[in-house]
Amino acid sequence: VQLQASGGGLVQAGDSLTLSCIASGRTFDNYDVGWFRQAPGKGRKFVAAIDWTGSRSRYADAVRDRSTISADKAKGTVYLQISSLKSEDTAVYYCAVSLNRIPTTPSFYDYWGQGTLVTVSS
């Protein structure tokens, strides 16, 4: 599976942003999809994940009340919308796929996209 994350950019604090993760090579069928982020000088942290049916999702506490992960299986795309962006949301955002049950640990993910940079200006 090849993944491509897009939608990052420079935004103002308080804005909303929608990131996209597109699969090529094969669809997301049977794969759960997760979003992670990595701020400068820090480790990769879990943000959100959705199971391959699109019926279950999981969020990190830092974004739980202001983000939504969704999947359009027909388009082979998973979206992550984050609202009320804060400076601490600044990071490179990665999408990844896993055959496990929407894990929150990076090591349980099998394929990763190249990342898209989100910069939140205050």
Salt bridges, closest charged atoms under 4 A:
ASP29 OD1 - LYS73 NZ 3.67
ASP51 OD2 - ARG56 NE 3.97
ASP61 OD1 - ARG64 NH2 2.55
ASP89 OD1 - ARG37 NH1 2.79
ASP89 OD2 - ARG66 NH1 2.84
